[in-house]
Every structure is written in C-alpha cells, then in structure tokens.
Amino acid sequence: MTNDLTFTIKSIRFDENYKPSDGTRTTTNFANLARGERRQENLHNALKMIDNRCNDLAHWDNPESDRYAVELDIISAELDIEGTGQAFPAIEVLKTTILDRRTGARIEGIVGNNFSSYVRDYDFSIRLPEHNKDRAGFSVPEDFGELHGKLFQCFVNSQAYKAHFRKPPVICLSVSENKIYHRTANRHPVLGVEYEANEPSLTEQYFRKMGLQVRYFMPPECAAPLAFYFFGDLLNDYTNLELIGTISTMETFQRIYRPEIYNANSVAGQCYKPNLKQNDHSLTRIVYDREERTRLAIEQGRFAEEHFIKPHASLLGRLSAQHAL
C-alpha cells in the first residue's frame, strides 16, 4: 500500500530575505516570524540568537564566540497519493547546516527542527475537540495518531528521504505544561542534564505512533528541559555539533514562543512543572501572536480535512489500520 504514496522533497533557504510560500502552514514557527511590518527585524534577531547560542554551546577552540553560524533550510515534503499528480503539503521541517567560519567547512546538521504537519493540525485542532464535545471527561479516540504515524514513517523510509538526508530526524519540542519532570544524575556535555517525566504526555503518545522515542534534557544555561524525539540512540548517533545545531535553533524558537518556560528568570530545579501563566520571565524583541496561531491551526486542520482526509478516506483508512511499518 505504501507504493501508492510518493513523496517529493523541496528546499528553500530560511534567512533574512525569506517570505512564506502559498503552501506553507502559516502556523509554522518560522513562517510566523516572516509576517507583518517587522518581518525582517524578526528574522534578523531570531537568526542572530541562534548563532549566538550555537557559539555559546560550541565554546571549544572558539575564544571569541564567533566561529560558527547556523544555516537553515526549510524542507517541504509533498505527498502524491495514487499517482494523481495532486501534491498535498504533508510535512515541513527545518534542516541545519553548521558553517565553520575558521575553516570554511559546512557541517551537515540534523533535519526535523520545527516539525509541522497539516494532519497533526487536523488531529489536535479538529478531531480531538470533536471527539470530546459534550463528554463529561477528556478521552482520546482509540486510533488517534495512527494515520499520522504511518504517514511519517512512510516519509522517513521513503527513497526521497534517503536520497536527501544521511541520518534520521530529531524533533525537539517544548515540555508539557501538564506533566512533572524530575532531574536525574545523567549529564551530557551538550544536551546537558537529563530529566524524566512522571507519566507520558499526549504528545509523547502521539509521537510514539510515529516510531519515535523521547528523552528530556536541559542544555547548559537553558532555563528548562527540552523534549527530544528520535529514532535509535540520541546520544551516540549524532555528533556534538549536530546536536548543537538542533539545540540552538529550537531553544531560540522556544524562547520566542514559550518565554514563560524557556526565557524564565529562574532555572528548572530538581522537580520541575512548566507553567505558561507564571510572570517571572523576560520577553524577546520578536513579535509573536499566540492567539492567532491557535486560530490558524483550526483553519489549517479544516484544510487537511477537506483536501486530504475526506478525498482519500478509503486508502488512508487502510493505511491507518496497517501494522507498524
């Protein structure tokens, strides 16, 4: 059945001149920055924050903290079902490349940053609320995330992915406001100190259906743990510079979009519960409308329902019911 799914990968540089294309999800973090009157200032400041954080983490042989720059490319994976020729914008991520200004070398980084998906918008913004409408308590549909998980695994196992990327993706997200995280004794020189969650979050369960496992690390000088979703062995499958590219990119975006957690004025302790209502935090100079993002997620979930879920319901239903790939 997976032969009925064909992925095409396109790439565009994310820099100060970036303008979102018509097919880009407007809720995507990097697309938000590139909108409005302050778009160029937003982009400049965000990219500078990423470079500064990269040099902060890659401090060895870097006495002036300016050796490295992080180059970002937007990777769009379009999906053609049953050879119709009509491509659906299935997945969008950022890929990092670390530029060594001293040697001129470009070190390939990790793909997966800022992972976004129309089908995930549909699941969380349309299907889940409709499932819980008029219910006394919260619950999750039995097959919740099955389709999205299969589509993601088809993408990672596709010839298109293998032709473009050497290693599996790593997706870095914010920790859940509804869970408690406990610090462990494990420490990595780049990822930092490891935390463990008291129980799996809904996001963790959803990403598990994508074939991903999760570990929580708080990098040096970071205010809170980050959630790293990955295949294989996170600590040994990637080099320090590859991990730094991901951390510097995603910590920067989280400081912009979750300042209550990642730009907090106090650091997570031994036992940590994230709180988006706490006021002891600093704001970046980058404009972001959180309420608009929530509204757009619903609109884009409806788009996925109308242009993807319903037209291909039969095939997608069979794919969703398949055993793990």
C-alpha positions as CSV (number, residue, x, y, z in Angstrom):
1,M,0.0,0.0,0.0
2,T,2.9,2.4,0.7
3,N,3.6,2.2,-3.1
4,D,0.6,4.4,-3.5
5,L,2.4,7.2,-1.6
6,T,5.0,9.3,-3.4
7,F,7.0,12.0,-1.6
8,T,8.7,14.9,-3.3
9,I,11.1,17.0,-1.3
10,K,11.7,20.7,-1.9
11,S,14.1,23.0,-0.1
12,I,14.3,26.8,0.4
13,R,16.8,28.8,2.4
14,F,15.4,30.4,5.7
15,D,17.3,33.7,6.1
16,E,16.5,37.4,6.5
17,N,15.0,37.5,3.0
18,Y,12.6,34.6,3.5
19,K,9.0,35.0,2.5
20,P,6.5,32.2,3.1
21,S,5.1,30.5,0.0
22,D,1.4,29.9,-0.5
23,G,1.8,26.3,0.5
24,T,3.5,27.0,3.8
25,R,1.5,26.4,7.0
26,T,1.1,29.9,8.5
27,T,1.2,28.4,12.0
28,T,4.7,27.2,11.4
29,N,7.1,29.0,13.7
30,F,9.5,30.2,11.1
31,A,6.5,31.4,8.9
32,N,5.2,33.5,11.8
33,L,8.4,35.4,12.1
34,A,8.3,36.3,8.4
35,R,5.0,38.1,8.5
36,G,4.0,41.7,9.3
37,E,5.8,45.0,9.3
38,R,8.6,43.8,11.5
39,R,9.3,40.7,9.5
40,Q,12.9,41.5,8.5
41,E,13.8,42.6,12.1
42,N,12.2,39.5,13.5
43,L,14.2,37.3,11.2
44,H,17.4,39.1,11.8
45,N,17.0,38.9,15.6
46,A,16.0,35.3,15.6
47,L,18.9,34.1,13.4
48,K,21.3,36.1,15.5
49,M,20.0,34.5,18.6
50,I,20.5,31.0,17.0
51,D,24.1,31.9,16.0
52,N,24.9,33.2,19.5
53,R,23.5,30.1,21.2
54,C,25.5,27.9,18.8
55,N,28.8,29.6,19.7
56,D,27.9,29.5,23.4
57,L,27.5,25.8,23.3
58,A,30.4,25.1,20.9
59,H,32.9,27.0,23.1
60,W,36.0,24.8,22.5
61,D,38.6,26.4,20.2
62,N,36.2,29.4,19.9
63,P,37.7,32.1,22.1
64,E,35.8,35.0,20.6
65,S,32.5,33.1,20.4
66,D,32.0,33.8,16.7
67,R,33.5,30.7,14.9
68,Y,30.2,29.1,13.9
69,A,27.0,30.2,12.1
70,V,23.8,28.1,11.6
71,E,22.3,27.9,8.2
72,L,18.7,26.8,7.9
73,D,16.8,25.3,5.1
74,I,13.0,24.7,5.0
75,I,12.3,21.2,3.9
76,S,8.9,20.6,2.4
77,A,7.7,17.1,1.8
78,E,4.8,16.9,-0.6
79,L,2.7,13.8,-0.9
80,D,1.1,12.4,-4.1
81,I,-1.5,9.7,-3.4
82,E,-2.2,7.0,-6.1
83,G,-0.3,9.0,-8.8
84,T,-3.0,11.7,-9.1
85,G,-0.3,14.4,-9.6
86,Q,-2.0,16.5,-7.0
87,A,0.6,17.1,-4.2
88,F,-0.5,17.6,-0.7
89,P,1.9,19.6,1.6
90,A,2.3,16.7,4.1
91,I,5.4,17.7,6.3
92,E,7.5,20.7,6.8
93,V,10.7,20.9,8.8
94,L,14.0,22.8,9.1
95,K,17.4,21.3,8.4
96,T,20.5,22.8,10.0
97,T,24.0,23.2,8.5
98,I,26.8,24.5,10.7
99,L,29.2,26.8,9.0
100,D,32.7,26.8,10.4
101,R,33.9,30.4,9.6
102,R,37.5,29.4,10.5
103,T,37.9,26.6,8.0
104,G,35.1,27.4,5.6
105,A,33.6,23.9,6.1
106,R,29.9,23.3,6.2
107,I,28.9,20.5,8.5
108,E,25.6,18.9,7.7
109,G,23.2,19.1,10.7
110,I,20.0,17.4,11.7
111,V,16.7,17.5,9.9
112,G,13.5,17.7,11.9
113,N,13.6,21.1,13.6
114,N,10.2,22.9,13.8
115,F,8.3,19.8,12.6
116,S,4.9,20.7,11.3
117,S,2.1,18.8,9.7
118,Y,-1.4,19.6,8.4
119,V,-2.6,16.2,9.5
120,R,-1.4,16.9,13.1
121,D,-3.4,20.1,13.0
122,Y,-6.4,18.1,12.0
123,D,-5.9,15.6,14.7
124,F,-5.4,18.1,17.6
125,S,-7.5,21.0,16.4
126,I,-10.4,19.3,14.8
127,R,-10.7,15.6,15.6
128,L,-9.8,15.7,19.2
129,P,-12.2,18.6,20.2
130,E,-15.0,17.0,18.2
131,H,-14.4,13.7,19.9
132,N,-14.6,15.3,23.4
133,K,-17.6,17.6,22.6
134,D,-20.3,17.2,25.2
135,R,-18.4,14.5,27.0
136,A,-18.1,14.6,30.8
137,G,-14.4,13.8,30.8
138,F,-11.5,14.0,28.4
139,S,-10.6,11.0,26.3
140,V,-8.7,10.2,23.1
141,P,-10.1,8.3,20.1
142,E,-8.8,4.7,20.0
143,D,-6.9,5.2,16.7
144,F,-5.8,8.7,17.5
145,G,-2.5,9.4,15.7
146,E,-2.4,6.1,13.7
147,L,-2.7,7.7,10.3
148,H,-0.2,10.5,11.0
149,G,2.2,8.0,12.5
150,K,2.1,5.8,9.4
151,L,2.5,8.7,7.0
152,F,5.5,10.0,8.9
153,Q,7.1,6.5,8.9
154,C,6.4,6.2,5.2
155,F,8.2,9.6,4.7
156,V,11.3,8.6,6.8
157,N,11.6,5.3,5.0
158,S,11.0,6.7,1.5
159,Q,13.6,6.9,-1.2
160,A,13.1,10.6,-1.3
161,Y,14.2,11.0,2.3
162,K,17.1,8.6,2.0
163,A,18.3,10.5,-1.1
164,H,18.4,13.8,0.7
165,F,19.5,13.0,4.3
166,R,22.2,10.9,5.9
167,K,20.6,10.4,9.3
168,P,17.1,10.0,10.8
169,P,15.3,13.1,12.0
170,V,15.3,14.5,15.5
171,I,12.3,16.6,16.6
172,C,12.8,19.0,19.5
173,L,9.7,20.3,21.3
174,S,8.7,22.1,24.5
175,V,7.9,20.1,27.6
176,S,4.3,19.6,28.6
177,E,2.6,22.0,31.0
178,N,0.6,19.1,32.4
179,K,3.5,16.9,33.5
180,I,6.1,17.0,36.2
181,Y,9.8,16.4,35.4
182,H,12.4,15.1,37.8
183,R,16.2,15.7,37.3
184,T,18.4,12.6,37.1
185,A,22.1,12.2,37.6
186,N,22.8,11.6,33.9
187,R,24.6,14.5,32.2
188,H,25.7,15.0,28.6
189,P,28.3,17.7,27.6
190,V,26.0,19.3,25.1
191,L,22.5,18.0,25.8
192,G,23.0,18.8,29.5
193,V,21.3,17.2,32.5
194,E,18.5,14.6,31.8
195,Y,15.0,14.8,33.3
196,E,12.3,12.2,33.4
197,A,8.6,12.8,33.2
198,N,6.2,11.4,35.8
199,E,4.0,10.0,33.1
200,P,3.7,10.1,29.3
201,S,2.1,13.2,27.7
202,L,-0.4,13.1,24.9
203,T,2.3,14.4,22.6
204,E,4.6,11.6,23.7
205,Q,2.0,9.0,22.9
206,Y,1.2,10.7,19.6
207,F,4.9,10.7,18.6
208,R,5.3,7.1,19.7
209,K,3.0,6.2,16.9
210,M,5.4,7.9,14.5
211,G,8.0,5.4,15.7
212,L,9.8,7.9,17.9
213,Q,11.0,7.7,21.5
214,V,11.6,10.7,23.8
215,R,14.2,11.9,26.2
216,Y,14.3,15.2,28.1
217,F,17.5,17.2,28.5
218,M,18.2,20.7,29.8
219,P,21.2,22.0,27.9
220,P,23.8,24.2,29.8
221,E,22.4,27.7,30.6
222,C,18.9,26.7,29.4
223,A,16.0,27.6,31.7
224,A,14.1,24.3,31.3
225,P,14.3,20.9,29.7
226,L,13.6,20.3,26.0
227,A,11.9,17.2,24.7
228,F,13.9,15.3,22.0
229,Y,12.1,12.8,19.9
230,F,14.3,10.5,17.9
231,F,15.0,7.0,16.4
232,G,17.9,4.9,17.5
233,D,20.4,6.3,20.1
234,L,20.2,10.1,20.5
235,L,23.5,10.4,22.5
236,N,25.7,8.3,20.2
237,D,24.2,8.6,16.7
238,Y,24.8,12.3,16.4
239,T,27.9,14.4,16.8
240,N,28.1,17.3,19.3
241,L,28.0,19.9,16.5
242,E,24.9,18.2,15.0
243,L,23.2,18.3,18.4
244,I,24.2,21.9,18.9
245,G,22.6,22.9,15.6
246,T,19.3,21.5,16.8
247,I,19.5,22.9,20.3
248,S,20.5,26.4,19.3
249,T,17.7,26.5,16.7
250,M,14.9,25.0,18.8
251,E,15.8,26.7,22.1
252,T,15.7,30.0,20.3
253,F,12.2,29.4,18.9
254,Q,11.0,28.2,22.3
255,R,12.4,31.4,24.0
256,I,10.3,33.3,21.5
257,Y,7.1,31.2,21.7
258,R,7.2,29.9,25.2
259,P,9.0,32.7,27.1
260,E,7.3,31.7,30.4
261,I,9.2,28.4,30.2
262,Y,12.4,29.0,28.2
263,N,13.0,32.6,28.9
264,A,12.2,32.4,32.6
265,N,14.3,34.3,35.1
266,S,14.8,31.2,37.2
267,V,16.1,27.8,36.1
268,A,14.2,24.5,36.4
269,G,15.1,22.7,39.7
270,Q,15.2,19.1,40.9
271,C,11.4,18.8,40.4
272,Y,10.0,20.9,37.6
273,K,6.4,21.7,36.5
274,P,6.2,24.0,33.5
275,N,3.8,26.9,33.9
276,L,2.7,29.1,31.0
277,K,1.0,31.5,33.4
278,Q,4.0,32.5,35.5
279,N,5.1,36.1,35.1
280,D,8.7,35.8,36.2
281,H,10.1,35.8,32.6
282,S,11.6,38.1,30.0
283,L,10.3,38.8,26.5
284,T,12.4,38.7,23.4
285,R,12.3,41.6,20.9
286,I,10.5,39.4,18.4
287,V,6.8,39.8,17.7
288,Y,4.5,36.7,18.1
289,D,0.7,36.4,18.3
290,R,-0.1,33.2,20.2
291,E,-3.9,33.6,19.9
292,E,-3.6,33.9,16.1
293,R,-1.6,30.8,15.9
294,T,-4.3,28.8,17.7
295,R,-7.0,30.1,15.4
296,L,-4.9,29.3,12.3
297,A,-4.3,25.8,13.5
298,I,-8.0,25.2,13.4
299,E,-8.3,26.7,9.9
300,Q,-5.5,24.5,8.6
301,G,-6.9,21.4,10.3
302,R,-10.1,22.1,8.3
303,F,-7.9,22.4,5.1
304,A,-6.4,19.0,5.7
305,E,-9.9,17.5,6.3
306,E,-11.3,19.0,3.1
307,H,-8.3,18.4,0.8
308,F,-6.7,15.3,2.2
309,I,-8.6,13.3,4.8
310,K,-12.0,13.1,3.1
311,P,-11.0,12.8,-0.6
312,H,-8.7,9.8,0.2
313,A,-10.6,8.4,3.1
314,S,-10.6,4.8,1.8
315,L,-6.9,4.5,1.2
316,L,-5.9,6.4,4.3
317,G,-8.2,4.2,6.4
318,R,-6.5,1.1,5.2
319,L,-3.1,2.7,5.8
320,S,-4.0,3.7,9.3
321,A,-5.1,0.2,10.1
322,Q,-1.9,-1.4,8.9
323,H,0.6,-2.9,11.4
324,A,3.6,-0.9,12.3
325,L,6.0,-0.3,9.4
